[in-house]
Amino acid sequence: MVRLSEDFFRFSKLVCMHFSSWDSNKEWTVAMPTGEVIKAACLGIGWASVVTDHCNVRVFTIGGLQREVFSIPGPVVSMAAHSDQLMIVYHSGAGVPGDQCLGVTLIHLNKRKTMILDGTRLPVSPRTKLTWLGFSAEGTPMTLDSGGVVRMLNKSFSNVWCQVANLKSHTKGKSDNYWVVGVTENPSHIRCILCKGKAYPATLPQPIVTLLPFELPLCEMSTEKGVLEEQYWKSKLLSGHFGFWKSLGLEFDENEQLAAINTQQEALIKLFALSCRADREFRAEEICDSFMSTEQAMQLAIKYASRMKHMSLANRLNELARKKMEQESEDEEEREEPEEDFRVALEAGHNHSSTEWSSSSGKAEPGKQTSNWGDNEDDDENIEEDDQETVESPLLTVNTKKVDTPARFLLSSGGTKNPFKIASQPSPKKNASKGASVFDSIQKPTLKESVWKGASSLDQKRHQIRKKKNSSQTTLTANMKRQTENTENSEGKQQDAVTK
């Protein structure tokens, strides 16, 4: 609750009752400078703001701390707030005779402090004045003038003001008016109170709230074409707050947004069918090119055009759909940034000197294997299998360190000896274990012998497979011969019986 007090000496004070405060002091006051009087006040979420007769806008926190102080270029007319939005209307100059020249400022008092409208002209009907200023339940700025025209800020179309209703069309007498209480975009209703013979509603008895629909000022509203056009543009205009919520990072129900898009596409399909029935092929193509945004709607339009035997229109729509798909793919490619390889970033500014990573003759760490590009892959696999079999043997559990490094590294490096090679039969040492002596007695076959053995084993397997195939074929032919002989014998017996 905000109370304004002004005495004879032009002394103004802002009094705020903070009922949601958790401490015992719920009231705080701020006195304006001498000679400065508060003309308008509004309350947002977590802040309060006032405008004085010196054209100063003062913003306070809900706890009483002073925030931003800035000026507007003219005397204030009205102000309103919603969440983090602050809207101020002021006189920006002298208008033509009978009209007013009003300016509007719309600011987001969030962390970024963005300016949406910076002193733009506020449209009002000729020879009228501003009677109501506010926001819809979804946060869209709204105005009402004395001529009964309700306007809404279209943020999806360069922040222009659009007429969405004319309340005077719902009154019976010339002196009757509607007082706006609230506006909702989904569902689209204007909640207002009928004032018969006056501009402001009475408090007693309690007034009755009336729901009035949105009506866009389109032409030829009595025709089917005008009704469909009004349905499309109304749905598009009243669904613009979803994009505004998304830009602010607010959560909303995506099903409602999809329902609005489906309503728009349904109206466009009906308009397309109406144009095809009236042989307006250029208008039908214009609807698909300028308004249809989904691939499903385009496919339906192509099918309907071909069914109505408008083949030239169907071909043009098919080409248009192909161009749209190519354009969408190009836009997606432009949005996708190329991913940089981390190795390029690491090698940037590197001296490329020989290190343990770049040198080919470096020592292999225990437990790791490096690739030897000069060896054959089959030989490497055979050697690794032999090493794994020797490690798994229970006789080698005593001396397993001898087979940590593969034999291919020992063969490629010069000056090293092969542990599998037995040059001579040395005398066994006293401390040598039994497993080591058994391991030394095993002779490692050479690479050529292993390759020849593998080739011979493959030939033997192929020979066995061929034998099996030949035996299976012979059995099949024998079975076929037996079947044919049995059938011939049975047929001969039948003929003999017939002749007898």
C-alpha positions, 0 to 999 in steps of 0.5 A, a space after each residue: 500500500 502506497 500513500 501520498 501526502 502533500 501539504 500547503 508548502 509543497 512537501 511530498 512524502 512516500 509512505 510504504 507498508 511492507 506487509 511481507 517483511 519478516 521483521 517488526 518494522 513494516 513501514 518506511 517513509 521517504 521525504 522528497 526534496 523541498 519543492 518536489 511533489 509526487 504526481 504518480 506512483 506504481 509498484 513492481 516485483 521487488 521495487 516501487 517507483 514515483 514520478 515528481 512534478 520536476 520530471 524526475 523518476 525515482 526507483 526504490 527497493 521494497 525495503 526502502 533503498 534508493 535505486 536509479 533516478 532519471 528524468 523524462 522529457 515532459 510532464 507525466 500523464 500516467 505510469 504502470 508496472 508489471 514484474 520488471 517492466 516500468 511504463 511511463 506516459 508523458 506530454 512530449 509537446 503540443 499536438 495539433 488542435 484537438 489532439 494530444 502529443 504523448 510520448 511513452 517510455 518502457 524500461 526493463 528494470 532487471 539486471 541488464 536495464 534494457 530500454 524497449 521504448 525510448 520516447 516514442 509517440 503513443 497513438 490515441 484516437 483523434 480528439 480523445 485522451 488517454 483514460 487507462 494504461 496498464 499491462 495484460 496478465 501475460 505482461 503486454 502493455 495496453 492502453 485505452 482512450 476515451 474513444 473506447 479503442 484498446 491498443 496493444 504493443 506488438 513486440 514481434 513486429 518492431 514494437 508497434 501499437 495495434 488496435 485489438 478492440 473497440 469498446 464503444 461498439 458494445 455500448 447502447 448510449 453515446 454517454 455509456 463507457 467501459 472501465 477496463 479492469 484487466 486483460 488476458 491474452 490466453 484466453 482472449 478476454 477484456 474484463 471491464 465494467 459498464 458505466 452508464 452515463 458516466 466515465 467511472 464506475 460506482 463502488 456501491 453497489 458492487 459492479 458487475 464485470 463483463 467479458 468482451 472479446 478481441 476484435 481486429 479492425 480488418 476489412 470485409 468482416 462479413 465475408 468468409 475470407 475476412 473471418 479467416 484472416 481475422 482468426 489468423 492475425 488474432 492468434 498470431 498477435 495474441 501468441 507473441 508473448 511466448 517469444 517475450 517469455 522465452 527471451 526472458 528465460 521464463 518457463 511456459 507451457 509449450 502445448 499452448 504455443 503449439 495449439 496457437 501455431 496449429 490454429 494459425 496453420 488451420 486458418 491458412 489452409 482454409 484460406 488456401 482452399 478458398 482461393 483455389 475454389 475461387 481460381 485465385 492461384 496467385 493468391 494461393 501461392 502467396 499464402 504458402 510463400 508468405 505465411 505457411 511456416 510448417 512442412 506439413 501445411 505445405 504438403 497439404 496445400 500441394 495435395 489439395 492443389 493437385 486434387 483440384 486439378 491446379 497442376 501449375 499451382 502444385 508444381 510451383 508449390 513443390 518448387 517453393 517447398 524445395 527452396 524453403 528446405 534448402 534455405 532452412 538447411 543453409 541456415 542450420 549450417 550457418 548456425 553450427 560453428 565448426 568444432 576446433 580440434 583440441 590437438 590444434 590448440 595444443 600444438 599452437 606455438 609448440 616448438 615441435 622438438 623431440 619429446 617422449 611423445 614425438 620420438 619414435 625410439 623412446 622407451 615404452 612405459 611399463 603396462 603401455 604398448 606403442 604402435 610399431 609401423 614396420 611390423 606386420 599386424 598378423 605377426 604382432 597378433 601372433 606374438 601377443 597371443 603367445 605372450 598372453 599364453 605364457 603369462 597365464 601359465 602357472 609355472 611362470 608366476 615366479 618370473 613374470 617380469 621377463 614378458 612385460 614388454 612385447 617381442 616386437 619392441 625388442 626386435 626393433 630396438 638395437 642392442 637388445 637380446 631376445 629372451 626366447 632365444 637359447 644360444 647355449 645350454 648354460 649350467 642351471 643355477 642353484 637359485 633358479 626356480 623350476 618355472 624359469 628352467 621349464 620356460 628356457 627349455 621351450 623353443 620359440 618358432 620363428 616368424 616364417 615357420 608360424 606363417 607357413 603353419 598358419 597357411 597350411 592349417 588354412 589349406 587343410 580347413 578348406 580341403 575338409 570343407 570341400 570334401 564335406 560339400 562333395 559328400 553332401 552333393 553325392 548323397 543328394 544325387 543318390 536320394 534323387 535317383 532313388 526317388 525317381 526309380 520308386 516313382 517309375 516302379 509305382 507308375 509301371 505297376 499302376 499301368 499293368 493293373 489298368 491293362 489287366 
